[in-house]
Amino acid sequence: METETLSPGQRDSFRRLLDDPSVTVRQALLAQFAQMGTPAQEFLLQTLHDSNRSLAQSAAWFVAQLKFTDTVAEFRAFIQSLNYELESGALMLARAVNPMLDIGACCQSLDKIAGRCRDLIVEPSSPREKCRIINRVLFHEWGFRGNQENYTDPLNSLLDQVLIRRKGIPISLSIVYLLVAERLGLDLEPVGLPGHFLVGCFLGEGLFFIDTFDRGIFRDPEEIFDLLRENNLDPQPQDLAPTSVRELLCRCCRNLVNHYHVAGDVVHARLFAGFVEEFESVYERHST
């Protein structure tokens, strides 16, 4: 499912009409925006933050009339809150692109995957055995996989789209894995390597890592160091340390800046660059 959006020509046309004082024009626009749904909501919510104050104020009027939610402002507030919870953050990040995202449907999908895993787990089971079950369900029964054919597609980074299309990039597939594991009471960690992302298990029986982009293959530290060396990187022990939720979500935003630039979508690239700046400035203010 592609995220609907307006063409540049449609955006320009609406911008010219948005602050028209005519009641007739406003009512006609209101009816058209209501009929269009998601593309109109996305356009209006972006225009709320326009440097042209007249356009921004007019957009605010339409947003209020249509009872749209400013999901961009919601995600910024989340960033500023310092209360970084992975599932909420990943969903709010995706809602900044698709305000009509069905949060309940996303949570139900994760619940259903976890429920299937729970049916297959025989207790007592070790963390490694539980991860083997998650691998079976996610990558074989549900068919999740790395999108090698179109790696830079921005939809690969949006949780709702990853759940719908069942493909993504290492960091987004790792988020799905972590959220399923959390529902099973399995305490795994995100691990952000240079140029790659894994899920780490630091529990009891020995350190191992799950490569979600490679259908959940288990890797030990030396294998990971070998992979880094193959990519002309000098491995460091701290590369294997858990990554904070803040840095994970910020890294998602950095990826989206690059991937939207590749897609030629300057508007969304700037939006996510702003989120990166917000994450970094909030961190700097509270780390001194």
matplotlib code that plots the C-alpha trace (Angstrom):
import matplotlib.pyplot as plt

x = [0.0, 1.5, 1.1, -1.1, 0.2, -0.6, 1.3, 3.5, 0.9, -2.0, 0.0, 0.7, -3.0, -4.1, -1.5, -2.8, -6.3, -5.7, -5.8, -8.5, -10.9, -13.9, -16.4, -17.4, -13.8, -13.2, -16.4, -15.4, -11.9, -13.4, -15.6, -12.8, -10.3, -12.9, -13.5, -9.7, -8.9, -5.3, -3.6, -5.4, -4.6, -0.9, -0.8, -2.6, -0.5, 2.7, 1.4, 0.8, 4.6, 5.0, 7.1, 4.3, 2.2, -1.0, -0.9, -0.1, -3.0, -5.4, -4.2, -4.8, -8.4, -9.0, -7.3, -9.6, -12.7, -11.9, -10.7, -7.4, -4.5, -1.2, 0.9, 4.1, 3.7, 2.8, 6.1, 8.1, 6.5, 7.4, 11.0, 11.1, 9.5, 12.6, 10.1, 11.3, 9.2, 9.9, 6.4, 4.9, 7.8, 7.9, 4.1, 4.3, 7.2, 5.1, 2.0, 4.1, 3.9, 0.5, -1.8, -4.6, -2.5, -4.5, -2.6, -5.0, -4.4, -0.6, -0.8, -3.2, -0.8, 2.1, -0.2, -1.2, 2.4, 3.3, 0.3, 1.4, 4.9, 3.4, 1.4, 4.7, 6.9, 7.1, 8.3, 10.8, 12.6, 15.9, 16.1, 17.8, 15.0, 12.4, 14.2, 14.2, 10.4, 10.2, 12.3, 10.1, 6.9, 8.2, 10.4, 8.8, 5.2, 4.6, 7.2, 8.9, 12.1, 14.7, 13.8, 17.0, 15.4, 14.4, 16.4, 15.9, 12.1, 11.0, 8.1, 10.8, 11.3, 7.6, 6.3, 2.8, 4.0, 6.6, 3.8, 1.5, 4.1, 6.2, 9.5, 11.9, 15.5, 17.5, 16.5, 12.7, 12.7, 14.6, 11.9, 9.2, 11.4, 11.9, 8.2, 7.2, 9.8, 8.6, 5.1, 6.6, 8.4, 11.8, 14.1, 16.2, 18.2, 18.6, 22.2, 23.2, 26.4, 28.1, 26.1, 23.9, 21.4, 20.9, 18.9, 21.1, 20.4, 22.5, 20.6, 22.3, 23.4, 25.8, 25.8, 24.3, 22.8, 19.9, 20.3, 16.7, 17.7, 19.0, 15.9, 16.9, 20.3, 22.1, 25.6, 28.2, 30.5, 33.4, 31.2, 30.0, 33.5, 34.4, 31.4, 32.6, 36.2, 34.8, 33.3, 36.6, 35.6, 37.7, 35.6, 35.4, 33.9, 31.5, 30.0, 28.1, 26.7, 22.9, 21.5, 19.2, 15.6, 16.4, 19.3, 17.4, 14.5, 16.9, 18.7, 15.4, 14.9, 18.4, 17.7, 14.4, 16.2, 18.5, 15.8, 13.4, 16.2, 16.8, 13.0, 13.1, 10.7, 12.3, 9.4, 9.6, 13.4, 13.3, 10.7, 12.8, 16.0, 14.1, 13.3, 17.0, 17.9, 15.2, 16.6, 20.1, 19.3, 17.2, 20.0, 22.6, 20.4, 19.9, 23.3, 25.3]
y = [0.0, 3.3, 6.4, 8.8, 12.3, 15.4, 16.2, 19.4, 21.0, 20.2, 21.6, 24.8, 25.2, 24.7, 27.1, 29.8, 29.3, 28.5, 32.1, 33.3, 35.4, 34.4, 32.3, 30.4, 29.5, 28.3, 26.2, 24.6, 23.8, 22.4, 20.0, 19.0, 18.4, 16.3, 14.2, 13.7, 12.5, 11.5, 13.5, 16.7, 16.0, 15.5, 18.7, 20.8, 19.5, 20.3, 23.8, 24.4, 24.8, 27.0, 30.1, 32.1, 33.0, 33.7, 30.2, 28.6, 30.3, 29.3, 25.7, 25.8, 26.8, 23.9, 21.5, 22.6, 22.4, 18.9, 17.8, 16.6, 15.9, 17.5, 14.3, 16.2, 18.3, 15.2, 13.5, 16.6, 16.7, 13.0, 13.9, 16.7, 14.6, 12.4, 9.5, 7.3, 4.1, 2.1, 1.1, 4.5, 6.3, 4.0, 4.5, 8.2, 8.5, 6.7, 8.9, 11.9, 10.6, 9.0, 10.8, 8.3, 5.3, 2.8, 2.3, -0.4, -2.5, -2.2, -3.4, -6.2, -7.4, -7.5, -9.2, -11.8, -12.6, -12.8, -15.0, -17.5, -17.6, -18.2, -21.1, -22.7, -22.0, -24.9, -23.8, -23.9, -22.6, -20.7, -17.2, -18.8, -21.4, -18.6, -16.6, -19.7, -19.7, -16.0, -16.6, -19.4, -17.3, -14.0, -15.1, -18.3, -18.3, -14.6, -14.1, -11.0, -10.2, -7.6, -5.4, -5.9, -5.0, -1.5, -0.8, 3.0, 3.0, 5.2, 2.8, 0.3, 2.5, 3.1, 0.5, 0.3, -0.3, -2.9, -4.8, -4.5, -5.3, -7.6, -6.2, -3.6, -2.7, -4.0, -1.3, -1.6, -5.4, -5.2, -3.0, -5.6, -8.3, -6.4, -5.5, -9.2, -10.3, -7.8, -9.2, -12.6, -11.2, -11.7, -8.8, -8.3, -5.2, -3.1, -3.0, -0.3, -1.4, 1.0, 0.5, -2.3, -3.1, -6.2, -7.5, -8.6, -11.1, -10.5, -13.0, -15.7, -18.4, -16.5, -13.5, -13.8, -11.5, -11.9, -10.5, -9.7, -8.6, -12.2, -14.0, -14.1, -15.9, -16.0, -14.4, -14.5, -11.5, -12.8, -13.2, -9.7, -8.4, -10.3, -8.7, -5.3, -6.0, -7.2, -3.7, -2.0, -1.1, -1.5, -3.4, -2.0, -3.8, -0.9, -1.6, -4.5, -2.5, -1.9, 1.2, 3.5, 4.0, 7.6, 6.8, 4.0, 6.4, 9.2, 6.7, 5.9, 9.6, 9.9, 7.0, 8.6, 11.9, 10.0, 7.8, 10.6, 12.5, 9.5, 9.4, 13.1, 14.0, 17.1, 18.0, 14.8, 14.8, 18.3, 17.1, 14.2, 16.3, 18.6, 15.6, 14.6, 18.2, 18.0, 14.7, 16.1, 19.4, 17.8, 15.4, 18.1, 20.2, 17.4, 15.7, 18.7]
z = [0.0, -1.1, 1.0, -0.9, -1.5, -3.6, -6.7, -6.7, -9.0, -6.6, -3.7, -5.5, -6.5, -2.9, -1.5, -3.8, -2.6, 1.0, 2.4, 0.0, 2.1, 0.1, 2.1, -1.1, -1.8, 1.8, 1.8, -1.5, -0.3, 3.0, 1.1, -1.2, 1.6, 3.5, 0.4, -0.2, 3.3, 3.9, 1.1, 2.2, 5.9, 5.1, 3.1, 5.7, 8.6, 6.7, 5.9, 9.6, 9.9, 6.8, 7.1, 5.5, 8.5, 6.5, 4.9, 8.3, 10.0, 7.2, 7.3, 11.1, 10.4, 8.0, 10.4, 13.2, 11.0, 9.8, 13.2, 11.9, 14.4, 14.0, 14.1, 13.3, 16.4, 18.4, 17.4, 18.2, 21.6, 22.0, 21.2, 23.7, 26.4, 26.9, 27.6, 24.8, 24.6, 21.4, 20.3, 20.8, 19.2, 16.1, 15.6, 16.1, 13.7, 11.1, 11.8, 11.0, 7.4, 7.5, 9.9, 9.2, 10.3, 12.2, 15.5, 16.7, 13.5, 14.0, 17.6, 16.7, 14.0, 16.6, 19.1, 16.5, 15.7, 19.4, 20.0, 17.4, 18.9, 22.4, 21.0, 19.8, 22.8, 25.3, 28.7, 30.1, 27.0, 26.8, 25.2, 22.2, 21.8, 22.0, 19.3, 17.1, 17.4, 16.7, 13.6, 12.4, 12.8, 11.5, 8.6, 7.5, 8.5, 8.1, 5.4, 6.7, 4.7, 3.9, 0.9, -1.0, -4.3, -3.2, -0.1, -0.1, -0.4, 2.5, 3.3, 4.5, 7.6, 8.6, 11.1, 9.7, 6.2, 7.3, 9.0, 5.9, 3.3, 5.5, 4.3, 5.5, 6.3, 9.2, 11.7, 11.0, 10.9, 14.2, 15.7, 14.7, 16.3, 19.5, 19.8, 19.4, 21.8, 24.4, 24.2, 25.0, 28.1, 26.3, 27.1, 23.9, 22.9, 19.8, 18.6, 16.1, 14.2, 11.8, 8.6, 9.9, 12.7, 14.8, 17.8, 20.7, 23.4, 26.5, 28.7, 30.8, 28.4, 26.3, 24.0, 20.5, 17.9, 15.5, 11.9, 11.0, 7.5, 6.9, 8.1, 11.8, 11.4, 14.7, 14.8, 17.5, 18.2, 16.1, 13.1, 13.4, 13.6, 10.5, 8.7, 9.7, 8.5, 5.2, 4.9, 5.7, 9.2, 12.3, 14.9, 18.4, 21.4, 22.0, 18.5, 20.2, 23.0, 23.2, 21.4, 23.3, 22.0, 21.5, 19.2, 17.4, 16.5, 15.6, 13.3, 11.7, 11.0, 9.5, 7.2, 6.1, 5.3, 2.9, 1.5, 0.8, -0.9, -3.1, -3.9, -4.8, -1.9, -0.5, 1.7, 3.7, 3.7, 5.4, 7.8, 9.1, 9.1, 11.5, 13.7, 13.7, 14.8, 17.5, 18.9, 18.9, 20.5, 23.2, 23.9, 24.1, 26.5, 28.9, 28.8, 30.1]

ax = plt.figure().add_subplot(projection="3d")
ax.plot(x, y, z, "-o")
ax.set_aspect("equal")
plt.show()
